[in-house]
């Protein structure tokens, strides 16, 4: 009922809110609170929380704001998402599944990736719009704080209490002699990445002075609450990504060279190349994990072992893969599946080959490179550009997270579309941001020179002068 009903609710939001806020509300509420379930629909993609939000939002745009479609003029930088959405058809035809199966796969990818990307290209293509998106993610994190604390104390039960079932095996929720919250998401790892995203944006926008107060609370308090909750979620990988993302953003304030950020962006494709070519086994990464927890080390070792087997299987059909069916997996003589596929990149390469994997990687990382081209990293800490910088860092962290996990989140796809649209639609945004920077610098310089040339205004002030006069 709620999955079908959400389509109508998303459309109704356009009658109550501005189009941009309706889009944010539709995707955020759906992602945070709709059930983790799939309803098979003949001839169309399965209905999930992601497809329900996409379908409802798209219909709302077509009915109430069709003029925004003019912003979807094709551009060369849209090529990765186009290739990714048509690769199921290419793989299906190449593997003899037929055009029907291929078209069905294309439609599934369009609803899962294409529509959120299009919505992002339409509504989040300016620095102000990207700031709204960043604030919405922070608000979503704050809403989830009491839910996380409840499940940390009483175990993950909210999804069962509301919808009647657990979305995954309950044993996965136990971590470090306590519980790892899940909320209304598929896995605790997914929730950990969500709280990591909200806390990184809150800390970055506080330090860049983009936002001083939120709902009457100082931004430092908001950032502290989100950071502590992210740590309490007990997702080791997400915590490591949070630390790495914050370190990179703050380091860029002093390094001030775009090549440093480009090097960080290249970590994800370098991992894929090294693992596919077999030049890096990952044993040193397992040893590092063993210093924290033997359980985490065994889990990582198992993931790497399955990666080795699945990449070897994928390289038997390297260009377009084995298609959407399970031919890309490995079965024993009894027909039992003996592999576990965790990483999104391994799944993509097995199903769509190197062509599909390349398009997926470019979808995630090309928007970051485009932002570097539009706004140099030396300006990323400015209040105007800090939200876009923080969102681009989230894309980098999300690509790294999906090396070992396959956690699809449509909010990140909105970010992809928004950053790409910023490059396409507003090339003058860089000039506008630089103009604001120069205006700020000129004002500060004028005040400083004025005080240097008029020292008597302070030095000759009588001792009886009031503090307010001296401050002025």
C-alpha positions as a Markdown table, in Angstrom:
| # | Residue | x | y | z |
|---|---|---|---|---|
| 1 | Unk | 0.0 | 0.0 | 0.0 |
| 2 | Unk | 2.7 | 2.5 | 0.9 |
| 3 | Unk | 4.8 | 1.7 | -2.1 |
| 4 | Unk | 1.9 | 2.3 | -4.5 |
| 5 | Unk | 0.6 | 5.1 | -2.4 |
| 6 | Unk | 3.9 | 7.0 | -2.4 |
| 7 | Unk | 3.5 | 7.7 | -6.1 |
| 8 | Unk | 0.4 | 9.7 | -5.5 |
| 9 | Unk | 1.9 | 11.3 | -2.4 |
| 10 | Unk | 5.0 | 12.4 | -4.4 |
| 11 | Unk | 2.7 | 14.0 | -7.0 |
| 12 | Unk | 0.6 | 15.7 | -4.4 |
| 13 | Unk | 3.8 | 17.3 | -2.9 |
| 14 | Unk | 4.1 | 19.5 | -6.0 |
| 15 | Unk | 0.8 | 21.1 | -5.1 |
| 16 | Unk | 2.0 | 22.0 | -1.6 |
| 17 | Unk | 5.7 | 22.8 | -2.1 |
| 18 | Unk | 8.0 | 24.5 | -4.7 |
| 19 | Unk | 9.2 | 22.0 | -7.3 |
| 20 | Unk | 12.7 | 21.8 | -5.8 |
| 21 | Unk | 11.4 | 21.2 | -2.3 |
| 22 | Unk | 8.9 | 18.7 | -3.6 |
| 23 | Unk | 11.7 | 16.7 | -5.2 |
| 24 | Unk | 13.8 | 16.8 | -2.1 |
| 25 | Unk | 10.9 | 15.7 | 0.1 |
| 26 | Unk | 9.8 | 12.9 | -2.3 |
| 27 | Unk | 13.3 | 11.3 | -2.5 |
| 28 | Unk | 14.4 | 11.9 | 1.1 |
| 29 | Unk | 11.2 | 10.7 | 2.8 |
| 30 | Unk | 10.9 | 7.7 | 0.5 |
| 31 | Unk | 14.5 | 6.7 | 1.0 |
| 32 | Unk | 14.4 | 7.1 | 4.7 |
| 33 | Unk | 11.0 | 5.6 | 5.6 |
| 34 | Unk | 9.6 | 3.4 | 2.8 |
| 35 | Unk | 9.9 | -0.4 | 3.3 |
| 36 | Unk | 12.8 | -2.4 | 1.9 |
| 37 | Unk | 10.6 | -4.5 | -0.4 |
| 38 | Unk | 10.1 | -5.3 | -4.1 |
| 39 | Unk | 6.8 | -5.8 | -5.9 |
| 40 | Unk | 7.2 | -7.6 | -9.3 |
| 41 | Unk | 5.4 | -5.7 | -12.1 |
| 42 | Unk | 4.9 | -7.4 | -15.5 |
| 43 | Unk | 6.5 | -5.5 | -18.3 |
| 44 | Unk | 7.8 | -2.7 | -16.1 |
| 45 | Unk | 10.6 | -2.4 | -13.4 |
| 46 | Unk | 10.0 | -3.9 | -10.0 |
| 47 | Unk | 8.4 | -1.4 | -7.6 |
| 48 | Unk | 10.8 | -0.5 | -4.8 |
| 49 | Unk | 11.3 | 2.6 | -2.6 |
| 50 | Unk | 13.7 | 4.0 | -5.3 |
| 51 | Unk | 11.5 | 3.4 | -8.3 |
| 52 | Unk | 8.4 | 4.6 | -6.4 |
| 53 | Unk | 10.1 | 7.9 | -5.6 |
| 54 | Unk | 11.4 | 8.3 | -9.2 |
| 55 | Unk | 8.1 | 7.5 | -10.8 |
| 56 | Unk | 6.1 | 9.8 | -8.5 |
| 57 | Unk | 8.6 | 12.6 | -8.9 |
| 58 | Unk | 8.8 | 12.3 | -12.6 |
| 59 | Unk | 5.0 | 12.4 | -12.9 |
| 60 | Unk | 4.9 | 15.4 | -10.6 |
| 61 | Unk | 7.4 | 17.3 | -12.8 |
| 62 | Unk | 5.5 | 16.4 | -16.0 |
| 63 | Unk | 2.2 | 17.6 | -14.5 |
| 64 | Unk | 3.1 | 20.7 | -12.5 |
| 65 | Unk | 6.5 | 21.8 | -13.8 |
| 66 | Unk | 7.0 | 20.7 | -17.4 |
| 67 | Unk | 9.0 | 23.8 | -18.2 |
| 68 | Unk | 12.0 | 22.5 | -16.3 |
| 69 | Unk | 12.5 | 19.9 | -19.0 |
| 70 | Unk | 14.1 | 22.5 | -21.1 |
| 71 | Unk | 17.2 | 22.1 | -19.0 |
| 72 | Unk | 17.8 | 18.6 | -20.2 |
| 73 | Unk | 19.6 | 19.5 | -23.4 |
| 74 | Unk | 22.0 | 16.6 | -24.2 |
| 75 | Unk | 25.6 | 17.2 | -23.6 |
| 76 | Unk | 28.8 | 15.1 | -24.1 |
| 77 | Unk | 29.2 | 14.7 | -20.3 |
| 78 | Unk | 25.8 | 12.9 | -20.2 |
| 79 | Unk | 27.4 | 10.0 | -22.2 |
| 80 | Unk | 28.3 | 7.8 | -19.3 |
| 81 | Unk | 24.7 | 7.7 | -17.9 |
| 82 | Unk | 23.4 | 7.0 | -21.4 |
| 83 | Unk | 25.8 | 4.1 | -22.0 |
| 84 | Unk | 25.0 | 2.7 | -18.6 |
| 85 | Unk | 21.3 | 2.7 | -19.3 |
| 86 | Unk | 21.6 | 1.0 | -22.7 |
| 87 | Unk | 24.2 | -1.6 | -21.7 |
| 88 | Unk | 21.6 | -4.2 | -20.5 |
| 89 | Unk | 20.2 | -4.3 | -24.0 |
| 90 | Unk | 23.7 | -4.7 | -25.5 |
| 91 | Unk | 24.6 | -7.4 | -23.1 |
| 92 | Unk | 21.3 | -9.3 | -23.5 |
| 93 | Unk | 21.5 | -9.3 | -27.3 |
| 94 | Unk | 25.1 | -10.3 | -27.2 |
| 95 | Unk | 24.4 | -13.2 | -24.9 |
| 96 | Unk | 21.3 | -14.4 | -26.8 |
| 97 | Unk | 18.7 | -13.4 | -24.3 |
| 98 | Unk | 16.7 | -11.4 | -26.8 |
| 99 | Unk | 15.6 | -7.8 | -27.1 |
| 100 | Unk | 12.7 | -8.1 | -24.6 |
| 101 | Unk | 15.0 | -9.0 | -21.7 |
| 102 | Unk | 17.4 | -6.3 | -22.7 |
| 103 | Unk | 14.7 | -3.6 | -23.0 |
| 104 | Unk | 13.4 | -4.6 | -19.6 |
| 105 | Unk | 16.9 | -4.2 | -18.1 |
| 106 | Unk | 17.2 | -0.8 | -19.8 |
| 107 | Unk | 13.9 | 0.3 | -18.3 |
| 108 | Unk | 15.0 | -0.9 | -14.8 |
| 109 | Unk | 18.3 | 1.1 | -15.0 |
| 110 | Unk | 16.4 | 4.2 | -16.3 |
| 111 | Unk | 14.1 | 4.2 | -13.3 |
| 112 | Unk | 16.9 | 3.4 | -10.9 |
| 113 | Unk | 19.6 | 5.7 | -12.3 |
| 114 | Unk | 18.3 | 7.7 | -15.2 |
| 115 | Unk | 15.4 | 9.5 | -13.6 |
| 116 | Unk | 17.2 | 10.7 | -10.4 |
| 117 | Unk | 20.1 | 11.9 | -12.7 |
| 118 | Unk | 17.6 | 13.8 | -14.9 |
| 119 | Unk | 15.9 | 15.3 | -11.8 |
| 120 | Unk | 19.3 | 16.4 | -10.5 |
| 121 | Unk | 20.2 | 17.9 | -13.9 |
| 122 | Unk | 16.9 | 19.9 | -13.7 |
| 123 | Unk | 16.8 | 21.2 | -10.2 |
| 124 | Unk | 20.2 | 21.2 | -8.6 |
| 125 | Unk | 22.4 | 23.0 | -11.2 |
| 126 | Unk | 23.5 | 26.1 | -9.2 |
| 127 | Unk | 25.5 | 26.7 | -6.1 |
| 128 | Unk | 22.4 | 27.7 | -4.2 |
| 129 | Unk | 20.5 | 24.7 | -5.3 |
| 130 | Unk | 23.3 | 22.4 | -4.3 |
| 131 | Unk | 23.4 | 24.1 | -0.9 |
| 132 | Unk | 19.7 | 23.2 | -0.5 |
| 133 | Unk | 20.5 | 19.6 | -1.3 |
| 134 | Unk | 23.3 | 19.5 | 1.2 |
| 135 | Unk | 21.1 | 21.0 | 3.9 |
| 136 | Unk | 18.4 | 18.4 | 3.1 |
| 137 | Unk | 20.8 | 15.6 | 3.6 |
| 138 | Unk | 21.9 | 17.1 | 7.0 |
| 139 | Unk | 18.2 | 17.4 | 8.0 |
| 140 | Unk | 17.7 | 13.8 | 7.0 |
| 141 | Unk | 20.6 | 12.8 | 9.2 |
| 142 | Unk | 19.2 | 14.7 | 12.2 |
| 143 | Unk | 15.8 | 13.0 | 11.7 |
| 144 | Unk | 17.5 | 9.6 | 11.8 |
| 145 | Unk | 19.5 | 10.4 | 15.0 |
| 146 | Unk | 16.7 | 9.3 | 17.5 |
| 147 | Unk | 16.0 | 6.3 | 15.3 |
| 148 | Unk | 19.6 | 5.2 | 15.5 |
| 149 | Unk | 19.8 | 5.7 | 19.2 |
| 150 | Unk | 16.6 | 3.7 | 19.7 |
| 151 | Unk | 17.9 | 0.7 | 17.7 |
| 152 | Unk | 21.4 | 0.9 | 19.3 |
| 153 | Unk | 19.7 | 0.4 | 22.7 |
| 154 | Unk | 16.8 | -2.0 | 21.8 |
| 155 | Unk | 18.2 | -3.6 | 18.6 |
| 156 | Unk | 17.0 | -2.9 | 15.0 |
| 157 | Unk | 13.2 | -3.4 | 15.3 |
| 158 | Unk | 11.7 | -0.3 | 13.6 |
| 159 | Unk | 11.2 | -1.9 | 10.2 |
| 160 | Unk | 9.6 | -5.0 | 11.8 |
| 161 | Unk | 7.4 | -2.9 | 14.0 |
| 162 | Unk | 6.1 | -0.8 | 11.1 |
| 163 | Unk | 6.1 | -3.2 | 8.2 |
| 164 | Unk | 6.1 | -6.6 | 9.9 |
| 165 | Unk | 9.5 | -8.1 | 8.7 |
| 166 | Unk | 13.2 | -7.6 | 9.0 |
| 167 | Unk | 14.8 | -6.4 | 5.7 |
| 168 | Unk | 17.9 | -8.6 | 6.2 |
| 169 | Unk | 19.3 | -11.3 | 8.5 |
| 170 | Unk | 19.2 | -10.2 | 12.1 |
| 171 | Unk | 22.6 | -11.6 | 12.9 |
| 172 | Unk | 24.2 | -8.9 | 10.7 |
| 173 | Unk | 23.0 | -6.3 | 13.2 |
| 174 | Unk | 25.3 | -7.4 | 16.0 |
| 175 | Unk | 28.6 | -5.7 | 16.1 |
| 176 | Unk | 31.2 | -5.2 | 18.9 |
| 177 | Unk | 28.9 | -6.6 | 21.6 |
| 178 | Unk | 26.1 | -4.2 | 20.7 |
| 179 | Unk | 23.6 | -3.5 | 17.9 |
| 180 | Unk | 24.2 | -1.8 | 14.6 |
| 181 | Unk | 21.1 | 0.2 | 13.7 |
| 182 | Unk | 19.4 | -0.2 | 10.3 |
| 183 | Unk | 16.3 | 2.1 | 10.5 |
| 184 | Unk | 14.3 | 1.6 | 7.3 |
| 185 | Unk | 17.3 | 0.7 | 5.2 |
| 186 | Unk | 18.5 | -2.7 | 3.8 |
| 187 | Unk | 21.6 | -3.0 | 5.9 |
| 188 | Unk | 23.4 | -1.3 | 8.7 |
| 189 | Unk | 26.2 | -0.5 | 6.3 |
| 190 | Unk | 23.8 | 1.6 | 4.3 |
| 191 | Unk | 22.7 | 3.5 | 7.3 |
| 192 | Unk | 26.3 | 4.0 | 8.4 |
| 193 | Unk | 27.1 | 5.6 | 5.0 |
| 194 | Unk | 24.0 | 7.8 | 5.3 |
| 195 | Unk | 25.0 | 9.1 | 8.7 |
| 196 | Unk | 28.6 | 9.6 | 7.5 |
| 197 | Unk | 27.3 | 11.7 | 4.6 |
| 198 | Unk | 25.2 | 13.9 | 6.9 |
| 199 | Unk | 28.0 | 14.4 | 9.4 |
| 200 | Unk | 30.6 | 15.2 | 6.8 |
| 201 | Unk | 28.4 | 17.9 | 5.2 |
| 202 | Unk | 27.5 | 19.3 | 8.6 |
| 203 | Unk | 31.2 | 19.6 | 9.7 |
| 204 | Unk | 32.3 | 21.0 | 6.4 |
| 205 | Unk | 29.5 | 23.6 | 6.2 |
| 206 | Unk | 30.2 | 24.6 | 9.8 |
| 207 | Unk | 34.0 | 25.0 | 9.2 |
| 208 | Unk | 33.4 | 26.9 | 6.0 |
| 209 | Unk | 30.9 | 29.2 | 7.7 |
| 210 | Unk | 28.3 | 28.5 | 5.2 |
| 211 | Unk | 25.7 | 27.8 | 7.9 |
| 212 | Unk | 26.0 | 29.2 | 11.4 |
| 213 | Unk | 22.7 | 28.1 | 13.0 |
| 214 | Unk | 20.2 | 25.4 | 12.1 |
| 215 | Unk | 16.8 | 25.2 | 13.9 |
| 216 | Unk | 18.1 | 27.4 | 16.7 |
| 217 | Unk | 21.1 | 25.2 | 17.3 |
| 218 | Unk | 24.7 | 26.3 | 16.6 |
| 219 | Unk | 26.1 | 24.4 | 13.6 |
| 220 | Unk | 28.9 | 23.0 | 15.8 |
| 221 | Unk | 26.3 | 21.3 | 18.0 |
| 222 | Unk | 24.5 | 19.8 | 14.9 |
| 223 | Unk | 27.8 | 18.6 | 13.5 |
| 224 | Unk | 28.8 | 17.1 | 16.9 |
| 225 | Unk | 25.4 | 15.2 | 17.2 |
| 226 | Unk | 25.7 | 13.8 | 13.7 |
| 227 | Unk | 29.4 | 12.8 | 14.1 |
| 228 | Unk | 28.8 | 11.0 | 17.4 |
| 229 | Unk | 25.8 | 9.2 | 15.9 |
| 230 | Unk | 27.8 | 8.1 | 12.9 |
| 231 | Unk | 30.5 | 6.6 | 15.1 |
| 232 | Unk | 27.8 | 4.9 | 17.3 |
| 233 | Unk | 26.5 | 3.2 | 14.1 |
| 234 | Unk | 29.6 | 0.9 | 14.3 |
| 235 | Unk | 30.2 | 0.8 | 10.6 |
| 236 | Unk | 34.0 | 0.6 | 10.4 |
| 237 | Unk | 34.2 | 1.3 | 6.7 |
| 238 | Unk | 31.9 | 4.3 | 6.9 |
| 239 | Unk | 33.9 | 5.8 | 9.8 |
| 240 | Unk | 37.1 | 5.3 | 7.9 |
| 241 | Unk | 35.6 | 7.1 | 4.9 |
| 242 | Unk | 34.4 | 9.9 | 7.1 |
| 243 | Unk | 37.8 | 10.4 | 8.5 |
| 244 | Unk | 39.4 | 10.3 | 5.1 |
| 245 | Unk | 36.9 | 12.6 | 3.5 |
| 246 | Unk | 37.3 | 15.3 | 6.2 |
| 247 | Unk | 41.1 | 15.0 | 6.1 |
| 248 | Unk | 41.0 | 15.5 | 2.4 |
| 249 | Unk | 38.7 | 18.5 | 2.5 |
| 250 | Unk | 40.7 | 20.3 | 5.2 |
| 251 | Unk | 44.0 | 19.4 | 3.6 |
| 252 | Unk | 42.8 | 21.0 | 0.3 |
| 253 | Unk | 42.6 | 24.4 | 2.1 |
| 254 | Unk | 46.4 | 24.3 | 2.5 |
| 255 | Unk | 47.5 | 22.2 | -0.5 |
| 256 | Unk | 45.4 | 24.4 | -2.8 |
| 257 | Unk | 46.2 | 22.3 | -5.9 |
| 258 | Unk | 43.6 | 20.5 | -8.0 |
| 259 | Unk | 46.0 | 17.6 | -8.7 |
| 260 | Unk | 45.7 | 16.5 | -5.0 |
| 261 | Unk | 41.9 | 16.0 | -5.4 |
| 262 | Unk | 42.4 | 14.3 | -8.8 |
| 263 | Unk | 44.7 | 11.8 | -7.1 |
| 264 | Unk | 42.0 | 11.1 | -4.5 |
| 265 | Unk | 39.4 | 10.6 | -7.3 |
| 266 | Unk | 41.7 | 8.1 | -9.0 |
| 267 | Unk | 41.9 | 5.8 | -6.0 |
| 268 | Unk | 38.6 | 4.0 | -7.0 |
| 269 | Unk | 39.6 | 3.2 | -10.6 |
| 270 | Unk | 43.1 | 2.3 | -9.5 |
| 271 | Unk | 41.7 | -0.3 | -7.2 |
| 272 | Unk | 39.6 | -1.8 | -9.9 |
| 273 | Unk | 42.5 | -2.0 | -12.4 |
| 274 | Unk | 44.8 | -3.5 | -9.8 |
| 275 | Unk | 42.3 | -6.1 | -8.7 |
| 276 | Unk | 41.2 | -7.0 | -12.2 |
| 277 | Unk | 44.8 | -7.3 | -13.5 |
| 278 | Unk | 45.8 | -9.3 | -10.4 |
| 279 | Unk | 48.7 | -7.0 | -9.5 |
| 280 | Unk | 47.4 | -6.5 | -6.0 |
| 281 | Unk | 46.1 | -9.2 | -3.8 |
| 282 | Unk | 44.9 | -7.0 | -0.9 |
| 283 | Unk | 46.7 | -8.9 | 1.7 |
| 284 | Unk | 48.2 | -5.8 | 3.3 |
| 285 | Unk | 44.6 | -4.4 | 3.6 |
| 286 | Unk | 43.6 | -7.6 | 5.4 |
| 287 | Unk | 46.5 | -7.2 | 7.8 |
| 288 | Unk | 45.6 | -3.7 | 8.5 |
| 289 | Unk | 42.0 | -4.7 | 9.3 |
| 290 | Unk | 43.3 | -7.5 | 11.6 |
| 291 | Unk | 44.8 | -4.8 | 13.8 |
| 292 | Unk | 41.3 | -3.5 | 14.5 |
| 293 | Unk | 39.3 | -6.8 | 14.5 |
| 294 | Unk | 39.9 | -10.3 | 13.5 |
| 295 | Unk | 36.2 | -10.6 | 12.6 |
| 296 | Unk | 36.6 | -7.6 | 10.2 |
| 297 | Unk | 39.8 | -9.1 | 8.7 |
| 298 | Unk | 38.0 | -12.4 | 8.0 |
| 299 | Unk | 35.1 | -10.6 | 6.4 |
| 300 | Unk | 37.4 | -8.6 | 4.2 |
| 301 | Unk | 39.4 | -11.6 | 3.2 |
| 302 | Unk | 36.3 | -13.4 | 2.1 |
| 303 | Unk | 35.2 | -10.5 | 0.0 |
| 304 | Unk | 38.6 | -10.3 | -1.7 |
| 305 | Unk | 38.5 | -14.0 | -2.4 |
| 306 | Unk | 35.1 | -13.8 | -4.0 |
| 307 | Unk | 36.3 | -10.7 | -6.0 |
| 308 | Unk | 39.2 | -12.8 | -7.4 |
| 309 | Unk | 36.8 | -15.5 | -8.6 |
| 310 | Unk | 34.1 | -13.2 | -10.0 |
| 311 | Unk | 36.6 | -11.0 | -11.8 |
| 312 | Unk | 38.2 | -14.1 | -13.4 |
| 313 | Unk | 34.7 | -15.1 | -14.5 |
| 314 | Unk | 33.9 | -11.6 | -15.9 |
| 315 | Unk | 37.1 | -11.5 | -17.9 |
| 316 | Unk | 35.9 | -14.5 | -19.9 |
| 317 | Unk | 33.5 | -12.0 | -21.6 |
| 318 | Unk | 35.4 | -8.8 | -21.0 |
| 319 | Unk | 33.6 | -6.2 | -23.2 |
| 320 | Unk | 29.9 | -6.5 | -22.5 |
| 321 | Unk | 29.7 | -9.1 | -19.8 |
| 322 | Unk | 27.4 | -12.1 | -19.2 |
| 323 | Unk | 24.1 | -10.2 | -19.0 |
| 324 | Unk | 21.6 | -9.7 | -16.2 |
| 325 | Unk | 21.0 | -13.4 | -15.5 |
| 326 | Unk | 23.2 | -15.4 | -13.2 |
| 327 | Unk | 25.6 | -16.6 | -15.9 |
| 328 | Unk | 28.1 | -14.1 | -14.5 |
| 329 | Unk | 28.2 | -16.0 | -11.1 |
| 330 | Unk | 30.0 | -19.3 | -10.4 |
| 331 | Unk | 28.1 | -22.6 | -9.6 |
| 332 | Unk | 29.4 | -26.0 | -8.5 |
| 333 | Unk | 28.5 | -29.3 | -10.0 |
| 334 | Unk | 25.2 | -29.5 | -8.1 |
| 335 | Unk | 24.2 | -26.1 | -9.5 |
| 336 | Unk | 24.7 | -24.3 | -6.2 |
| 337 | Unk | 26.0 | -20.7 | -6.2 |
| 338 | Unk | 29.3 | -20.7 | -4.5 |
| 339 | Unk | 30.2 | -17.0 | -4.7 |
| 340 | Unk | 29.1 | -13.9 | -2.8 |
| 341 | Unk | 28.9 | -10.7 | -4.7 |
| 342 | Unk | 29.4 | -7.7 | -2.5 |
| 343 | Unk | 31.0 | -4.9 | -4.6 |
| 344 | Unk | 29.0 | -2.9 | -7.0 |
| 345 | Unk | 31.9 | -2.8 | -9.4 |
| 346 | Unk | 32.3 | -6.6 | -9.5 |
| 347 | Unk | 28.5 | -7.0 | -10.2 |
| 348 | Unk | 28.7 | -4.3 | -13.0 |
| 349 | Unk | 31.7 | -5.9 | -14.7 |
| 350 | Unk | 30.1 | -9.3 | -14.5 |
| 351 | Unk | 26.8 | -8.2 | -16.0 |
| 352 | Unk | 27.9 | -5.5 | -18.5 |
| 353 | Unk | 31.7 | -6.0 | -18.9 |
| 354 | Unk | 34.4 | -3.4 | -19.0 |
| 355 | Unk | 32.2 | -1.0 | -21.1 |
| 356 | Unk | 29.5 | -0.9 | -18.4 |
| 357 | Unk | 32.0 | -0.7 | -15.6 |
| 358 | Unk | 33.8 | 2.2 | -17.2 |
| 359 | Unk | 30.5 | 4.1 | -17.7 |
| 360 | Unk | 29.5 | 3.4 | -14.0 |
| 361 | Unk | 32.8 | 4.7 | -12.8 |
| 362 | Unk | 32.6 | 7.8 | -15.0 |
| 363 | Unk | 29.1 | 8.5 | -13.8 |
| 364 | Unk | 30.3 | 8.6 | -10.2 |
| 365 | Unk | 33.6 | 10.5 | -10.6 |
| 366 | Unk | 33.3 | 12.6 | -13.7 |
| 367 | Unk | 31.0 | 15.2 | -11.9 |
| 368 | Unk | 33.8 | 15.7 | -9.3 |
| 369 | Unk | 36.3 | 16.4 | -12.1 |
| 370 | Unk | 33.9 | 18.8 | -13.7 |
| 371 | Unk | 33.5 | 20.7 | -10.4 |
| 372 | Unk | 37.3 | 20.9 | -10.2 |
| 373 | Unk | 37.4 | 22.4 | -13.6 |
| 374 | Unk | 34.6 | 24.9 | -12.8 |
| 375 | Unk | 35.7 | 25.9 | -9.3 |
| 376 | Unk | 39.3 | 25.2 | -8.3 |
| 377 | Unk | 39.9 | 23.4 | -5.1 |
| 378 | Unk | 41.5 | 26.5 | -3.6 |
| 379 | Unk | 38.1 | 28.0 | -3.5 |
| 380 | Unk | 36.2 | 25.0 | -2.2 |
| 381 | Unk | 36.2 | 26.3 | 1.4 |
| 382 | Unk | 34.4 | 29.5 | 0.5 |
| 383 | Unk | 30.8 | 29.7 | 1.9 |
| 384 | Unk | 29.3 | 29.8 | -1.6 |
| 385 | Unk | 31.1 | 26.8 | -3.0 |
| 386 | Unk | 31.5 | 24.7 | 0.1 |
| 387 | Unk | 28.2 | 22.7 | -0.3 |
| 388 | Unk | 29.2 | 21.7 | -3.8 |
| 389 | Unk | 32.6 | 20.7 | -2.6 |
| 390 | Unk | 31.1 | 18.6 | 0.2 |
| 391 | Unk | 28.7 | 16.9 | -2.1 |
| 392 | Unk | 31.5 | 16.1 | -4.6 |
| 393 | Unk | 33.5 | 14.5 | -1.8 |
| 394 | Unk | 30.4 | 12.4 | -0.9 |
| 395 | Unk | 30.5 | 11.0 | -4.5 |
| 396 | Unk | 34.2 | 10.1 | -4.1 |
| 397 | Unk | 33.5 | 8.3 | -0.8 |
| 398 | Unk | 30.4 | 6.6 | -2.2 |
| 399 | Unk | 32.5 | 5.2 | -5.1 |
| 400 | Unk | 35.0 | 3.9 | -2.6 |
| 401 | Unk | 32.2 | 2.4 | -0.4 |
| 402 | Unk | 30.9 | 0.5 | -3.5 |
| 403 | Unk | 34.2 | -1.2 | -4.0 |
| 404 | Unk | 33.2 | -3.6 | -1.2 |
| 405 | Unk | 29.5 | -3.0 | -1.1 |
| 406 | Unk | 26.5 | -2.5 | -3.5 |
| 407 | Unk | 24.4 | 0.1 | -1.7 |
| 408 | Unk | 22.4 | 2.0 | -4.3 |
| 409 | Unk | 21.1 | 5.3 | -2.9 |
| 410 | Unk | 19.2 | 7.7 | -5.3 |
| 411 | Unk | 20.3 | 10.7 | -3.3 |
| 412 | Unk | 23.8 | 10.2 | -4.6 |
| 413 | Unk | 22.4 | 10.0 | -8.1 |
| 414 | Unk | 20.7 | 13.4 | -7.6 |
| 415 | Unk | 24.2 | 14.7 | -6.6 |
| 416 | Unk | 25.7 | 13.3 | -9.8 |
| 417 | Unk | 23.1 | 15.0 | -11.9 |
| 418 | Unk | 23.3 | 18.3 | -10.0 |
| 419 | Unk | 27.1 | 18.6 | -10.3 |
| 420 | Unk | 27.0 | 17.7 | -14.0 |
| 421 | Unk | 24.2 | 20.3 | -14.6 |
| 422 | Unk | 26.3 | 22.9 | -12.8 |
| 423 | Unk | 29.0 | 22.4 | -15.4 |
| 424 | Unk | 26.6 | 22.4 | -18.3 |
| 425 | Unk | 24.0 | 25.1 | -17.4 |
| 426 | Unk | 25.9 | 27.6 | -15.4 |
| 427 | Unk | 29.5 | 28.1 | -16.6 |
| 428 | Unk | 29.2 | 31.6 | -15.2 |
| 429 | Unk | 28.9 | 30.2 | -11.6 |
| 430 | Unk | 32.6 | 30.2 | -11.3 |
| 431 | Unk | 32.7 | 33.9 | -12.3 |
| 432 | Unk | 29.9 | 34.6 | -9.9 |
| 433 | Unk | 31.7 | 32.8 | -7.0 |
| 434 | Unk | 35.0 | 34.5 | -7.8 |
| 435 | Unk | 33.2 | 37.9 | -7.9 |
| 436 | Unk | 31.8 | 37.3 | -4.4 |
| 437 | Unk | 35.3 | 36.3 | -3.3 |
| 438 | Unk | 36.9 | 39.4 | -4.7 |
| 439 | Unk | 34.2 | 41.6 | -3.2 |
| 440 | Unk | 34.8 | 40.1 | 0.2 |
| 441 | Unk | 38.6 | 40.5 | -0.1 |
| 442 | Unk | 38.2 | 44.1 | -1.3 |
| 443 | Unk | 36.0 | 45.0 | 1.7 |
| 444 | Unk | 38.3 | 43.4 | 4.2 |
| 445 | Unk | 41.3 | 45.1 | 2.6 |
| 446 | Unk | 39.6 | 48.5 | 2.6 |
| 447 | Unk | 38.8 | 48.2 | 6.3 |
| 448 | Unk | 42.3 | 47.1 | 7.2 |
| 449 | Unk | 43.9 | 50.0 | 5.2 |
| 450 | Unk | 41.5 | 52.5 | 6.7 |
| 451 | Unk | 42.4 | 51.4 | 10.3 |
| 452 | Unk | 46.1 | 51.4 | 9.5 |
| 453 | Unk | 46.0 | 55.0 | 8.1 |
| 454 | Unk | 43.8 | 56.2 | 11.0 |
| 455 | Unk | 45.4 | 54.8 | 14.1 |
| 456 | Unk | 44.4 | 57.9 | 16.2 |
| 457 | Unk | 40.8 | 56.7 | 16.0 |
| 458 | Unk | 41.7 | 54.0 | 18.4 |
| 459 | Unk | 44.8 | 55.2 | 20.1 |
| 460 | Unk | 43.4 | 58.6 | 21.1 |
| 461 | Unk | 40.1 | 57.1 | 22.3 |
| 462 | Unk | 39.7 | 58.3 | 25.9 |
| 463 | Unk | 39.7 | 55.6 | 28.6 |
| 464 | Unk | 36.1 | 56.4 | 29.5 |
| 465 | Unk | 34.9 | 55.3 | 26.1 |
| 466 | Unk | 32.3 | 52.6 | 26.2 |
| 467 | Unk | 33.2 | 49.1 | 25.0 |
| 468 | Unk | 30.7 | 49.3 | 22.2 |
| 469 | Unk | 32.4 | 52.4 | 20.8 |
| 470 | Unk | 35.8 | 50.7 | 20.9 |
| 471 | Unk | 34.3 | 47.6 | 19.2 |
| 472 | Unk | 32.9 | 49.8 | 16.5 |
